[in-house]
Amino acid sequence: AQTMGELCHAVLRTCYPRLVEAGWPGREPAPSVQGHVKRAVEEVFAAHAAEQGTGYALIWDLARETIERLVLDLLEIDGEDCRASGFRPVAFEVEAQGLLEGLRESLLEGLPEPRAVTVKGRLDRVDRREEPPALRIVDYKYKESRQSKSEDRDLPTAAVRAFRLQPPLYALMKVQARVPERQPVPVERVEFLFLAPHWDTRIERASFDAAMWQGPVGPQIRQTLATLLDGIKEGRFHILPDGYCTYCEFSTACRRFHGPTWWRAYRSPSAQRLRQLRKQKVDKNSNGLRVKSNEMLIPEQQERRLAETTFDRNVVVVAGAGT
């Protein structure tokens, strides 16, 4: 999956600038678009083969066909969206940075100016709309899974739960988009473009509006980021088993299957705060977005909540040590 993702990104990185220079997303004849994509696939796969070889010929050919078909599907859908929305790609593989402000003061103690944290990133693509002026940051995601997950479709909730922090952080980026003579244009939203050959819909789009930072979701995302950064600062790296354990580089050294180690991690108040983050909800209503979050418990409450097991609505058993 990693190799396929790298090849797919490389093809997109190669063909998009050429297509834009040729007039895309105008109503260019389909054979011209197909020619650009085919040449990009040939170049990228030839470069990869020269460095790392091809492996089995059949798998190699299937990979070429899969990526070529995915990119053509993406260009068709993306072209329609660009013509409808007014956004046009103007920059690719852009280095950018921004400021994360509003974190609680305890996180930034000891820093010379405890006002903001600098965030940096490399953007796959930046789109610009002339009227009204706005930027859209686009990030490509290749997926080998059989179906999408909730964090793929609902980026605000995924951000609040700390599953996908890339969209809100990208929304803070200051991007010149290779037009330095103009005033910086604000980022309107961040979009993920999923290329998933095994999903029912092979090309899917998910969006995070930058305005959410000023709405009810903003404080929740800041709290999530503050909790994570505070833990990194203090050197707290808890054992929290999840699906990522299957591809974690340190999985073989992890003691998650050691009973006493797991129990200590489970009872840790700071680990409980991380678990609480993953249960937060973002609901939509007529006034926009409203956040529902599980209350962050104080340590004494956390210890008690950890030991409680609810049998039904009216019966609660408090378990003691060793049970």
C-alpha positions, -999 to 999 in steps of 0.1 A, spaced: 0 0 0 28 24 8 45 18 -25 12 22 -44 6 54 -25 40 68 -34 36 59 -71 1 75 -72 14 107 -56 43 108 -80 20 104 -110 -3 132 -97 27 154 -90 40 149 -125 8 152 -146 -11 180 -128 13 209 -136 15 198 -172 -23 196 -175 -27 231 -159 -1 245 -183 -21 229 -212 -53 246 -201 -69 221 -177 -96 222 -162 -110 238 -194 -130 216 -217 -99 199 -232 -105 169 -254 -103 136 -234 -75 121 -255 -52 149 -245 -58 143 -208 -53 106 -213 -20 113 -231 -7 134 -202 -17 108 -177 -2 79 -197 31 97 -201 33 106 -164 26 69 -155 53 57 -178 79 82 -165 71 75 -128 71 37 -132 103 38 -152 121 58 -126 108 35 -98 119 4 -118 154 18 -124 159 24 -86 140 -5 -70 131 -30 -98 96 -41 -109 90 -73 -89 65 -97 -104 55 -87 -140 18 -93 -135 16 -73 -103 36 -45 -119 12 -43 -148 -18 -44 -126 -4 -16 -105 2 6 -136 -34 0 -148 -49 7 -114 -31 40 -109 -37 51 -145 -74 44 -141 -76 61 -107 -59 93 -119 -82 95 -150 -112 91 -127 -99 117 -104 -92 142 -132 -127 138 -145 -143 144 -111 -118 171 -101 -122 190 -134 -160 192 -129 -155 204 -94 -130 231 -104 -153 244 -132 -183 245 -108 -164 260 -78 -141 284 -96 -110 270 -79 -79 264 -101 -47 247 -91 -19 272 -88 9 255 -69 21 220 -61 43 205 -33 43 238 -14 62 243 18 41 263 42 38 272 79 13 288 103 7 296 139 -13 276 164 -26 301 189 -49 299 219 -34 269 237 -36 268 275 -7 286 292 5 255 311 15 239 278 38 267 269 55 273 302 92 278 299 91 292 263 104 327 258 71 340 244 43 317 253 19 329 226 18 304 198 33 272 184 47 272 148 33 244 125 49 235 92 38 213 64 42 203 27 10 208 8 2 185 -21 -17 211 -40 -30 246 -36 -61 259 -55 -70 295 -59 -104 312 -66 -103 347 -78 -138 359 -68 -143 359 -39 -105 354 -32 -98 322 -14 -74 293 -13 -82 256 -11 -56 231 1 -58 197 -14 -42 165 0 -42 132 -19 -49 100 1 -44 66 -15 -64 38 3 -62 1 -1 -89 -7 24 -122 -22 14 -144 6 27 -140 41 41 -140 48 78 -159 75 97 -127 95 102 -123 96 65 -157 111 59 -161 134 89 -129 154 92 -141 178 120 -149 149 143 -117 131 134 -98 162 143 -115 167 177 -108 130 185 -71 134 174 -74 108 146 -68 133 118 -51 166 128 -37 174 93 -68 192 81 -71 218 109 -34 224 110 -33 229 72 -61 254 76 -38 276 97 -11 277 69 -2 310 53 3 303 16 15 328 -11 7 303 -38 34 317 -60 19 351 -64 41 372 -41 30 405 -56 -5 400 -41 -16 401 -5 -19 367 12 -52 351 5 -69 332 33 -74 295 33 -111 287 29 -110 250 34 -88 218 33 -99 189 12 -88 153 12 -91 135 -22 -93 98 -16 -82 75 -43 -95 41 -33 -96 13 -59 -116 -10 -36 -143 14 -23 -177 15 -38 -169 51 -49 -133 50 -61 -128 88 -57 -142 105 -26 -138 140 -12 -139 151 24 -137 188 35 -127 208 66 -137 244 66 -111 268 80 -139 288 96 -144 260 121 -114 274 140 -136 304 149 -167 283 157 -175 259 186 -152 233 172 -121 255 175 -117 253 213 -122 216 212 -94 211 186 -72 234 206 -78 213 237 -71 181 219 -38 195 205 -29 209 239 -34 175 255 -12 158 229 15 184 230 15 184 268 20 147 268 49 149 244 65 177 264 63 155 296 74 124 278 41 105 283 36 79 256 9 56 268 -1 22 255 -34 27 238 -41 -4 216 -59 3 183 -59 -6 146 -26 13 142 -8 -14 162 -8 -36 131 16 -12 113 34 5 142 72 3 138 76 -5 175 48 -31 178 73 -60 185 88 -41 214 55 -30 229 43 -45 262 6 -41 255 1 -79 260 18 -78 294 -9 -77 320 6 -55 348 19 -30 322 -15 -28 305 -33 -24 338 -10 5 349 -15 22 315 -52 17 317 -55 33 352 -33 62 343 -53 95 346 -34 110 316 -41 79 295 -77 83 304 -77 118 291 -65 105 258 -93 79 257 -118 106 266 -106 126 235 -116 97 213 -152 98 225 -160 135 217 -187 143 192 -193 171 168 -230 176 159 -246 198 133 -277 219 140 -294 249 125 -269 273 141 -239 256 126 -216 232 145 -221 223 181 -196 202 200 -206 176 225 -177 163 245 -173 140 275 -163 160 305 -126 159 312 -126 143 346 -104 153 375 -80 125 386 -102 113 415 -132 110 392 -111 93 366 -99 66 390 -135 59 400 -149 60 365 -122 35 354 -133 10 380 -170 12 372 -188 -13 351 -224 -7 342 -246 -37 339 -277 -18 330 -293 15 336 -299 10 373 -271 -14 384 -235 -3 388 -208 -25 403 -176 -9 416 -148 -34 410 -118 -36 434 -82 -44 426 -76 -80 415 -111 -86 402 
